[in-house]
Amino acid sequence: MTVWRGPHTGTRLAPMHPARMFLETDPGLLVRRIAEHPFAVIAAVRDGRALAVHSPVIPSGEGEDVRLRFHLSAANAVTAALLDGSPALAVFTGPHAYISPDWYGMDDQVPTWNYISVEAEGPVTRLDETDTRQFLHDLSVTFENALAPKPVWTPDKMTPARMDALLRGIVAFDMVPTRLEGITKLNQNKPASARAGVAENLEMTKSGVPIAAAMRRMDS
């Protein structure tokens, strides 16, 4: 299995999970997964210190033309690190749940955690004011559409003075990933009967329903 690398790939990096059966490399699937779980941890490094912040991310493009846009407070330490040239790492977490060994119907098993995730890594560029305004419009429309039939709120409803003040307080970025990969860890290393037992038990817990549904889709 080849890990997808973007157009600026340099040294090949190790995959994000040592078990290759869990590694997800389909760019189309990964972009859809980001769109479904867009609230990411954005990490950077400055002066040898690892820094992280949360931000919603808007993906666009296909194949090797994937781009990720996000914004941060101008006062955030991660913003300073990115403006200084640090690459960014964006981590997206989807459904996840603790898995009890009692659910496998097999002896000598241990607990684990099933989860779905994506990592995107690469350089970022700062968006200019025009592109930042467009990004904020796209951001609001993306998430407001999910609130239908509520009318969509957009930044156009703000007064120009208030919008200008907002723009001074944020910095928007565009990432072109040089590494885009994910994890689909859904007990693929277990027999079908064990996976069915896990899904059935997860469905009995409120927090486990989403990951159980993902397991069912995988086995359908």
N, C-alpha and C positions, 0 to 999 in steps of 0.2 A: 504494500500500500504506500503510495507516494503522498507525502504531506504537501499540500498546495502552498506555494510561495508566490508572493506578488512580484511586480516588475522590478523592484529594487533589491532583490535578494542578494545577500552576500554569503557569508559562511553559513552552511547548513546547520540548523539548530536541532537539538534532540526533540522528538515529539513530546507533547505535554503529558502523556500517560505512557508508562512502560509497557502496558498490555495492549498490543496492537489491535486486538479485537474490539476494544472500546473506542478507538480513535476514529473521529469523524472528519472527513476531508472534502466533502462535496460542497463547493462554494455556494451553490444555490440553496441547499438545505441550511447551511450556516447563516446565510443572510436572512432567510425566513425565520430562523430561530432567534436571531438578534432582534428582528422586528416584533416578535412575540414576547420577548423578554428584554426590553430596551434599556432598563435601568442598570448601568454598569458601574463597576469599580474601575476608575482610571488611575493607573499607577505611573510614576516617573521617578527619576533619581536626580538628586542635586547635592553636590558636595559629599558624595558617598552615602547619602541618606536616602532610604526608600520612602516615598511619599505616596499617598492615595487619597482619592476623593470620589464621591458618587456623582453621576450625571446621567440624564437621559441621552440616548444616542440615536441618531437617525441614519440608517443605512441606505445606500443607493448603489446602482450599478450591478453588473453581472460578471461572472467569470473572474478574470484578473483585473477587471475595472471597478472592483468594489471600493467604495469610499464610505467613511464614517464621519459624521459631523456631530459635534457636541460643543457645549459652552461651560465655562467655569467663572466663578467670581474673579475679578481682576486682582483681588487681595489674597487669593489662595496660593499656598506654597507650591502646589502642583502647577499652577499657571506660570509662576516664575521659572520653574524647572523646564517646562516645555518651551517657553520663550528663550531660554538659555540654550536650547538645542537638544534636550533630552528626548529620546524616543518615548512613545507612550505604549502602555499595555492596557488594553480594555478587557475586562473579564465579565462575562454575562452568565448569570446563574438561572437555570430553568427549574422545573420541578425536581424535588429531591426528597428522600425519606430514608430513615433508619430501617434496616432489614434485620429482623430477628432470625437466628439460625433455627429456631423452632418451626419456622414456616416452610422449610425446605422438604420436610419429611425424609431427611437423610441424616445419618449419623456423622459425628465428628466434623461439624460445620462451625463456623465462627460468624459473629456479627459483621455486617458491612453497611455501606451506604450506597444506594442507587441514586444517580443524578444525571442531569443533562446540562451541558455548559458549552460555552464558546470562549476562545481567547483570540484577540486580534492585537497584533504588535506591529509597530512601524513608526516612521517619522510623521510629524504633524506640521502643518503650515497654518499661520494665523489668517483668518478670514478678514477681508477689509470691511468697511462699514456697510457697503451695499450688499455684500454676500452675507454679512451677519444679520442684516434686516430680513433678507430672504430666508435665512435659516430659522429665525424666530417665527416667521410666518408659517413655514413648513412644519415647525415643531408644534405650534398651537393647533394647526389644522389636523395633523396626524392624530393627536390625542383627543381633540374635541370631537372628531368624527365618531369616536367610540362612545360618545355620550348622547348620540341621537336618540330621540328627536329634539334634544336641546339645540337651539341655534348655535352655530359655531362662533366662538370668540376668537378674534384675531387681534394682533397688535394695532391694527388700523383704528380700533376703538379708543386707543389712548391719545391724549393730547400730545402734540409734537414736543413740547417742553419736557413732559414726563418720559416720553420715549427716548429723547436725547440723554436724559439723566440715566436711564436704564442702560443705555449702550455704553456710557462711560464706566459703568460698574462691572461689566462682563467682558470676557474675551472668548471668541468662538474659534474653533479649530476644525481642520479637515485632515483626517488620517487616510493615507493609502497603505493598507496593511501589507507588510512583507511576509507576515506569517498569519494565516487564518486557519484555525483548526478547532475541533471541538471534542467533547467526550459524550458518548452515549453509553452509559454504564447501567444496563438493565438485566443483569444476571444472564448474559449470553453464554457465560462459561458454565452454566448449570443445565441439567436436563429439562426438557419441556415440562415435565410433570412438576418439577421443583419451581419453575417460573410461574406456573399456574397457581401453585399453592401460595407463593409470595403475593401475586396480584390479588388473589381472593382475600387474603388477610389485610393487605393494604386498603382494599375497598371498604373494609370495616372501620377504618380510621379516617377522620376528616382530612388530616394533612396528607394522607397517603393516596387519595383518590387520583390526583393528577399524574403521579408517577405510575400508578397502576394502569391508567388509561394508555400511557405511552408504552408500557409493557404489552398490553393487549394489542395495540396497533402493530408493534414489532412482530408479534407472533401470528398475526392474522394473514 
